[in-house]
Amino acid sequence: MIKTLVSNIVELRKPCARVESKEDVKQIIQDLRDTLAAHPEGIGLSANQLGYNKQISYLRIPTKENKEKKTLEYLETIMINPEIIERGKPLKVINEGCLSFPGARAITRRYNFVAVHYFDENFKEFTNLFVDMQAFAALHEIDHLRGITIYDRKWVAR
């Protein structure tokens, strides 16, 4: 079901609860997929952006364009209880947006790669390396689960 995005910064700053082993999360994951599909400008969404207090994020990052079919191929990843286990340097300065704050942009600094340990929707365990745009998206969504918004990451050059 397509859900209304939470834009209340007080709510978004609340850290999410871990998903308990084999907890039923199918509806949350379906809502993440449906809602992100309704926002093609987005590449990731977290459960708290839909009003769920659970550590679940969904990444849908374009990877390749099929010019003949006029379609995009995507890397799709469900991350349950994600934990960052390694960060790569250097930090890159990016102009970052967020679906919860339409039209808002913040200059942030993100690692160019990140290794993340998580469970997928079948509770299969993974450790994946995300690079560049994938890393920026994973870090952004993990921030959401920790109650951190782009406004908390905003970087001002000195």
C-alpha positions, 0 to 999 in steps of 0.5 A: 500500500502506498503510504503518506511520507512522515515529514515531522522531524521530531518523529523522524529523529526517534531511533527505530527498534530492532526487528526481532527474529522472524518477526512478521515484516511483510506488510512493512516491506510491501509498503516500502516497495509500493511507496518508493515506486510512487516516488520515482525520484527516490532511491531509498526509503526507511520504515520510520518514513512510513510511520513504522518504528522498525529497523527496515530500509529499502534501496532501489538504485538504478544501475543500467538503462535499457535504451531499446525498452526505455526502462531502467534496471535496479539494484534492490536491497531490503536491509533489516537491522543493518549495521555498518562494519566498515567505512571507506575514505575519502569522504565525498561532499554531496548534495543530498535530498530526502523524500520526507522533505520534498525540495529540501537539499543539504550538503553532506559528507558521505563515505565513498564505500561502506560494508553493511551487515544486515538481514534480508526479508527472508532473514538471510544474513548478508554482508555487502559492500556498497560503493558510491551512490549505493553507499550514499543511499545505504548511509542515508537510510541507516541514518534514518533508522538511527533517527538522523536526518539530512539536517543533522548531517548538514555540512558547512565548509569552514 
